[in-house]
Amino acid sequence: MNNIEQARIEFEKGNACVECEDWEAAIACYSLAIDLDSTDADLYNNRGSSYGALGEYDRAVADFSQAIQLEPTLAESYYNRGQSYGRQAEMDKAVADFSQAIQLEPEYTKAYFYRGNAYSALGQHDKEIADLSRVIELAPTDPNAYYNRANAYGELGKCDRAIADYTVAIGLDPADFAAYNNRANIYGLLGEFEKAVADCSKVIQLVPTDTVAFYNRGGYHFEFGKCDEAIADYTDAIQLTPTFPDAYYNRGVVYQVLGDEVKAVADFEKAKVLGFDGP
């Protein structure tokens, strides 16, 4: 058996270790394979992915770069290096690599998705939306693409489009509590407080320990005059997170509106002790 054949055996062993998420063992196998055959781009690409899984992004980048040097048309290596750059917050480099992957494979859905994420981190939301729209063209049932595009629309103040995308994301993944939460925030900005309450209630149904959902729902209840419900929600938020100063302060505001100065002052004092720095 020659070195190349032995290298392929170690490569397959490494792949088997990856299936078991035994990254250290995978790296050992790929490294032995590279010692036997240093001309195979797949060996460096897969070892780089294993380094990435361990958070060793500098080593991952080095391996992906070597894979690219050996095989400049390997779109996966550009994509993988882009991922590593993204996790190191080197977003311009990530964009460049995802773009190269897309140039090599124009229907590389994941490259569009993560280039969109990189554009988001750079504050380039129009470009983010363009990439996510392309993802939706290629994978129209991907709820994450709609969710992220909704976030981008929200950043640009395009509330109706954000709501529409969150609604599609929820339809595709009814357990996506984050989409309900963010849609509630948009409804709140638009003054549609009953819809905001309904979405917060759905978050609470999905995640009964979500302090912020109770807190937000309390605020929306208060906005359309349901003081008792607001107090109940702020109280639940406090029970879940007793060190939440904003919940005490806002509950104090509701008590003050109801004319219960004793309870209001007690909540304001507690909020102050916990470091509340609002009005």
C-alpha positions in Angstrom: 0.0 0.0 0.0 1.5 3.4 -1.0 1.4 6.6 1.0 -1.6 8.0 -0.9 -3.7 4.9 -0.2 -2.7 5.0 3.4 -3.5 8.7 3.6 -7.0 8.0 2.2 -7.5 5.4 5.0 -6.6 8.0 7.6 -8.8 10.5 5.9 -11.8 8.2 6.2 -11.0 7.5 9.8 -10.9 11.2 10.5 -14.3 11.6 8.8 -15.6 8.8 11.1 -14.3 10.7 14.1 -16.1 13.9 12.9 -19.4 12.0 12.7 -18.8 11.2 16.4 -17.8 14.8 17.1 -14.4 13.6 18.4 -12.5 16.6 17.0 -9.1 15.8 18.6 -9.1 12.3 17.2 -10.2 13.6 13.8 -7.3 16.2 13.8 -4.9 13.4 14.7 -6.1 11.3 11.7 -6.0 14.2 9.3 -2.6 15.2 10.4 -1.2 11.7 9.9 -2.9 11.7 6.4 -1.2 15.0 5.6 2.2 13.6 6.6 1.6 10.8 4.1 0.2 13.1 1.3 0.6 16.8 1.7 -0.9 17.5 -1.8 -4.6 16.7 -1.0 -6.7 19.8 -0.4 -9.5 17.8 1.2 -7.2 16.8 4.1 -6.4 20.4 5.0 -10.0 21.4 4.5 -11.4 18.8 6.9 -8.7 19.3 9.5 -9.5 23.0 9.3 -13.1 22.3 10.0 -12.1 20.2 13.0 -9.9 23.0 14.4 -12.9 25.4 13.8 -15.2 23.1 15.8 -12.7 23.4 18.7 -12.6 27.2 18.4 -9.0 27.2 17.1 -9.7 29.6 14.4 -6.2 30.7 13.5 -5.2 27.0 12.8 -8.5 26.6 10.9 -7.7 29.6 8.7 -4.2 28.3 8.1 -5.5 24.9 6.9 -8.2 26.4 4.7 -5.7 28.7 3.2 -3.4 25.7 2.4 -6.4 23.9 0.9 -7.1 26.9 -1.3 -3.5 27.1 -2.4 -3.6 23.5 -3.5 -7.1 23.7 -5.1 -8.1 27.4 -5.8 -11.5 26.3 -7.1 -12.6 24.6 -3.9 -15.6 26.7 -2.9 -16.1 24.9 0.4 -12.6 26.0 1.6 -13.4 29.7 0.9 -16.8 29.2 2.7 -15.1 27.5 5.7 -12.4 30.2 5.9 -15.1 32.8 5.8 -16.8 31.2 8.7 -13.6 31.2 10.7 -13.0 34.9 9.9 -16.6 35.6 10.9 -16.1 34.0 14.3 -13.0 36.1 14.8 -15.1 39.3 13.9 -13.0 39.8 10.8 -16.1 40.6 8.7 -14.5 42.2 5.7 -12.4 39.1 5.2 -15.4 36.9 5.8 -17.4 38.8 3.1 -14.5 38.4 0.6 -14.3 34.6 1.2 -18.1 34.1 1.0 -18.1 36.2 -2.2 -15.4 34.0 -3.7 -17.3 30.8 -2.8 -20.4 32.3 -4.5 -18.4 33.2 -7.6 -17.3 29.6 -7.8 -20.8 28.2 -6.9 -23.5 30.7 -7.7 -26.2 28.7 -5.9 -24.1 28.2 -2.7 -27.0 28.9 -0.3 -25.1 28.9 2.9 -22.5 31.3 1.5 -25.2 33.8 0.8 -26.7 33.3 4.2 -23.5 33.9 6.1 -22.4 36.7 3.9 -25.7 38.3 4.9 -24.7 37.8 8.5 -21.4 39.4 7.9 -23.0 42.4 6.2 -25.4 42.7 9.2 -22.4 42.9 11.5 -20.9 45.6 9.3 -24.2 47.5 9.4 -24.8 47.0 5.7 -28.4 46.0 5.9 -29.4 46.6 2.3 -26.7 44.1 1.2 -27.8 41.8 3.9 -31.4 41.9 2.6 -30.2 41.2 -0.9 -28.3 38.1 0.2 -31.1 36.8 2.3 -33.6 37.4 -0.5 -31.3 35.2 -2.6 -31.3 32.5 0.1 -35.1 32.6 0.0 -35.1 32.2 -3.7 -32.9 29.1 -3.4 -34.5 27.7 -0.2 -38.0 29.2 0.2 -38.8 27.1 3.3 -35.8 28.2 5.4 -37.3 30.1 8.4 -33.9 31.5 9.4 -33.6 33.5 6.2 -37.0 35.1 6.8 -36.2 35.8 10.4 -32.8 37.4 9.6 -34.3 39.4 6.8 -37.0 40.6 9.1 -34.3 41.8 11.6 -32.6 43.7 8.8 -35.9 45.3 7.7 -36.4 46.3 11.3 -33.0 47.9 11.5 -33.9 50.0 8.4 -37.3 51.0 10.0 -39.3 49.0 7.4 -41.7 47.7 10.0 -44.4 46.3 7.6 -41.8 44.2 5.8 -40.3 43.1 9.1 -43.7 41.9 10.3 -44.4 40.1 7.1 -41.1 38.2 7.3 -41.5 37.3 11.0 -45.0 36.0 10.1 -43.6 33.8 7.4 -40.8 32.6 9.7 -43.4 31.7 12.4 -45.5 29.9 9.8 -42.5 27.8 8.9 -41.4 27.3 12.5 -44.2 27.8 15.0 -41.8 27.2 17.9 -39.6 30.1 17.0 -40.1 32.2 20.1 -37.5 34.8 19.0 -39.7 35.6 15.9 -42.7 36.2 18.1 -40.6 38.3 20.5 -39.2 40.5 17.7 -42.6 40.8 16.0 -44.0 42.0 19.4 -41.3 44.6 19.5 -42.3 45.9 16.1 -46.0 45.9 17.0 -45.1 47.9 20.1 -43.2 50.5 18.1 -46.3 50.8 15.9 -48.6 51.2 18.9 -50.4 48.0 18.1 -50.2 46.9 21.8 -52.9 44.2 21.7 -50.9 42.4 19.0 -47.8 42.9 20.9 -49.4 41.4 24.0 -50.5 38.4 21.9 -47.0 37.8 20.7 -45.5 38.1 24.1 -48.1 35.6 25.4 -47.0 33.2 22.7 -43.3 33.6 23.8 -44.4 32.9 27.4 -46.3 29.8 26.3 -43.2 28.5 24.5 -40.7 29.7 27.2 -42.4 30.1 30.5 -39.2 31.3 32.2 -38.6 34.2 29.8 -38.3 37.1 32.2 -38.1 39.7 29.4 -41.4 38.4 27.8 -43.3 39.0 31.0 -41.6 42.4 31.4 -42.4 43.5 27.9 -46.0 42.2 28.1 -46.4 44.2 31.3 -45.4 47.4 29.4 -47.8 46.7 26.6 -50.6 46.0 29.0 -49.9 49.3 30.7 -49.9 51.2 27.4 -53.5 50.4 26.8 -54.7 50.8 30.4 -54.6 47.2 31.8 -52.9 48.1 35.0 -53.8 45.0 36.9 -52.4 42.8 34.1 -49.3 45.0 34.0 -48.6 44.6 37.7 -49.1 40.8 37.4 -46.6 40.6 34.6 -44.0 42.8 36.3 -44.5 40.6 39.4 -43.8 37.5 37.4 -40.7 39.0 35.9 -39.5 39.9 39.4 -40.1 36.4 40.6 -38.1 35.0 37.8 -35.3 37.5 38.1 -35.4 39.2 41.6 -32.5 41.5 40.7 -34.3 43.1 37.7 -34.4 46.8 38.6 -36.5 48.0 35.6 -39.3 45.6 36.5 -39.5 47.1 40.0 -39.4 50.6 38.7 -42.1 50.0 36.1 -44.3 48.2 38.6 -43.9 51.2 40.8 -45.1 53.5 38.0 -48.2 51.4 37.6 -48.8 51.5 41.4 -48.4 55.3 41.3 -51.0 55.6 38.5 -53.3 53.5 40.6 -52.7 55.8 43.6 -50.9 53.3 45.7 -48.0 55.5 46.8 -46.8 53.1 49.5 -46.2 50.2 47.0 -44.9 52.7 44.4 -42.3 54.1 46.7 -41.3 50.6 47.9 -40.7 49.6 44.3 -38.8 52.8 43.4 -36.5 52.3 46.4 -35.9 48.6 45.5 -35.1 49.6 41.9 -32.6 52.2 43.2 -30.9 49.7 45.5 -30.5 47.4 42.5 -28.9 50.1 40.4 -31.8 51.5 38.3 -30.4 54.5 36.4 -33.5 55.6 34.5 -35.7 58.7 35.1 
